[in-house]
């Protein structure tokens, strides 16, 4: 990992509060509004944390983003799938940039396929959505990387 990058610094810079994990959740991480929580004992906390941070940076957790999604004419399932693939792609880009080699594992890669196959979407649907949103995804990754670095340091 890039030694100067810090997850807590990124959260603080992006005005994201790190909060306790809600007991009623059965997942690896949660993001709501400008709050992020990781399941205690999460084996890849930075990778999952960046994924949750990406939801916030991409606007998935704020009222304008939710309203825009609701009026898009897409089903709630499709919107959730698109949000998950966007956040996951951001996490992969950040992990690659920061050399979080052990942060990307086959189980996370399989999750991408599961989300789309479970929703009835094929590989082309994944690629089309990522390509259509590439600038937004790339920008979110760059914002997260920069937020976790000390001032004046870049990668």
N, C-alpha and C positions, 0 to 999 in steps of 0.2 A: 504494500500500500504506500502511496505517496505520504511520506512522514509528516508533512506539514498540514495535511487535511484532517479536520476533526468534525465528527458528526454533531456533537453538542454545539460547536461554534456555528456550524451551518444552520442548525435549528434556531439558535439565538439570533443570528444575522437575518434570517428569514421571518423572524417574529413568530416562531412556532413553539408552543409550549409542549414540553415533554411531560406527560401526565401518567398516572397509574393505569395499568391495563384493566378495563372493565371486566368484572367477573362473569358477566352474561355473554361474553363473546367466545366463539369457538373458531379462532383464526390466529394468524401469526402476528398481525399488527392491525391497528385501527387508526384512521385519521378522520377527524370531524372538525369542521370549521378551521381553526388554526391550532388544533391540538393533535398530538400524535402519541400513541401508546404502543409498546411492544410487549408481547407475551413474555413473562418471566422465563428465563432459561432458553429463549430463542437461540438456536445454534448459529444463526447468521444475522445478528442484530443490525449490523451496518447495512447489509444488503436489503433486508426487510424494512429497516428504517428509511432508507433512501426511497424505496418503493412507496411507502406511506407519505413521505415528504413530497414525492412527485405528484400524488393525488392533490395535495394542497397547492403546490406551485402551478399545476395545470388547471386549477380552478374547479376541480371536481367536488370540493367540499364547501364551497361558498354559495350563497343564495343565487347570484347571477348565473353561475355555472349550472346549478340545479334547474333553475327556471329555463335556461336555454335548452338543456337536455330534454326537459319535459315537453317543450313545445316543438321539438324536432320531428315529431311524428313517429319516432322509433319506440319500440317496446322497452319497458324497464329492463328486461333481461339483456336486450341488445345494447342499451346504454351502459349497463354495468360491465358487459364484456368489452366494450370499446374503452371504457375508463381503465379497466384492468390491463388491457394490452398496452395502452399508452403508458401507464405508470410502470409496468414491468419493463418496457423497452427503455424508458428513462433510467431505471435502476441498472439495466445491463450496460447502457452507455457510460453511466457514472462509474460502475464497477470496472469496466474496461479502462477508462481514463485514469482511474486511481489505482489500477493494478490490484484490485481486490480479487485475486485469482481464486481463492477459496470461497468467495462470495457467490460465484455462479456455479451452480451444481445442476446435474441432470434433472433433479426433482423440480427445480424451478423452470427449467426448459420444458419439461413435460407438462407443467401447469399451463403454459401458454396453449399447448395443443389441447389440453383438457377443456379449458375455458371455451375454446372455439368449437371443438368437436361436440362437446356437451350441448352447446347452443345451436348446433346444426350448421355451423359455418365451416367452409373449407379453407384450405391453405391460401387460396387466392383472396378470400375475404380478409384474412389477416394481413397479407401483403398490401392489398388495396387500402385498407384503413391506415396502416402505418405510413405508407407512401403519401397518402392524402394529408396526413398530419405531421409529416417529417419535420417541418420547420418548427412547429409548436413543441414537438418532442425533443428536438435538438436544443432548442432554446431553454427548456426546462432543465435538461441535463447540464448545460453550461451554467445556468443560474445556481444550481445545487453545488456543483464543483467549486465555483468561485466563492460561494457563501461559506464554505468550510475551510478556506485558506486564510492565513494571516494577511493583513493588508499589505499590498505590494508584492505578494507572491503569486505567481501564475504557473500553470502547467500546460 
